[in-house]
Structure formats: C-alpha cells, structure tokens
Amino acid sequence: MCGNVFYNVVTNKKKVWDLVMNAELKLASDEKKLMIDKLQGYFTQVRGEELSHLGADVLVDFLTKEIGRIYYNHGIRDAYGLMSGRVEELFELEKY
C-alpha cells in the first residue's frame, strides 16, 4: 500500500507542485477579523483617518493575495534553514 502511495506521489509530483504553488492563502475568519481590526486601528491612530470595514476587508484581501506570498516565502526559507540544520544532526546518530 505504501509503495502505491509513494509511486503516485512521485509520478504526480508536478501536479502536486502546481497545486501547492498556485494555492491561494486562506485566512481563518478570526485571523481576517484581527487583520481588519488592526488596519482600522492603524488608520485611526497613525493616519487620523477612518477606514470602513469594507475598505479594510478589501485591503486585507489585496495584501493577502499580492503581498502574502513574500512573507510565506520568508517562512519557507526560515523553516528550511532550521530543518536543514536538524537533518545534519541526524548523521550524528549513526552507529558504526
């Protein structure tokens, strides 16, 4: 069974890669609400302007779609750096 799963993953890795690379960032509703609240607070406190809920919602969507992948990619690089160091530690566990 595991062999079939591995075979399917390997033979379909381009499809999987395309799905991952083209996937949209999806925010949970509580995350989006927090971002809207933060943007409205920023506009009020720093800019002295009122940002409507709809305006903040549209801005969150724009930032998530257009800029979110920059932060996502930084997270991937950070995770890679952390994991690559941990993988090297596995070689220290070799027994001779």
C-alpha positions in Angstrom: 0.0 0.0 0.0 2.7 2.5 0.9 4.5 1.7 -2.3 1.5 2.7 -4.3 1.1 6.0 -2.4 4.8 6.7 -2.9 4.6 5.8 -6.6 1.5 8.1 -7.0 3.3 11.0 -5.3 6.4 10.6 -7.3 4.6 10.3 -10.7 2.3 13.1 -9.9 4.8 15.4 -8.2 4.4 18.1 -11.0 0.6 18.1 -10.3 1.2 18.3 -6.6 3.8 21.0 -7.1 1.4 23.0 -9.3 -1.4 22.7 -6.7 0.9 23.9 -3.9 2.4 26.8 -5.9 -1.0 28.0 -7.2 -2.9 27.6 -4.0 -4.3 30.8 -2.5 -3.6 31.8 1.0 -6.7 31.3 3.0 -7.2 33.1 6.2 -9.4 31.8 9.0 -12.3 34.1 9.8 -10.8 35.1 13.2 -7.5 35.9 11.5 -9.1 38.1 8.9 -11.2 39.9 11.6 -8.0 40.5 13.6 -6.3 41.9 10.5 -9.3 44.1 9.7 -9.3 45.4 13.3 -5.5 46.1 13.2 -5.8 48.0 9.9 -8.7 50.1 11.1 -6.8 50.8 14.4 -3.7 51.8 12.4 -5.6 54.2 10.1 -7.3 55.8 13.1 -4.3 56.1 15.4 -1.5 56.8 12.9 -3.2 58.4 9.9 -6.1 60.1 11.7 -8.5 58.6 9.1 -11.4 56.3 9.3 -11.2 53.1 7.3 -14.5 51.4 6.8 -15.0 47.7 7.5 -15.5 47.1 3.8 -12.3 49.1 2.9 -10.3 47.2 5.4 -11.7 43.9 4.2 -10.7 44.7 0.6 -7.3 45.8 1.7 -6.8 42.6 3.7 -7.7 40.6 0.6 -5.3 42.6 -1.6 -2.4 42.3 0.9 -3.0 38.5 1.4 -3.1 37.9 -2.4 -0.4 40.2 -3.6 2.0 40.5 -0.7 1.3 37.4 1.5 3.4 35.2 -0.6 6.5 37.3 0.2 6.0 36.6 3.9 5.1 33.0 3.1 8.4 32.5 1.2 10.4 34.0 4.1 8.7 31.5 6.4 9.6 28.6 4.0 13.3 29.8 3.9 13.4 30.1 7.7 11.9 26.6 8.1 14.4 25.2 5.5 17.3 26.8 7.5 16.0 25.3 10.7 15.2 21.9 9.2 18.5 21.6 7.3 20.4 22.1 10.5 18.3 19.4 12.2 18.8 17.0 9.4 22.5 17.3 9.7 22.2 16.3 13.4 20.7 13.0 12.3 24.0 12.0 10.9 25.5 12.3 14.4 23.2 9.4 15.4 24.8 7.0 13.0 26.3 3.9 14.7 29.5 2.2 13.5 
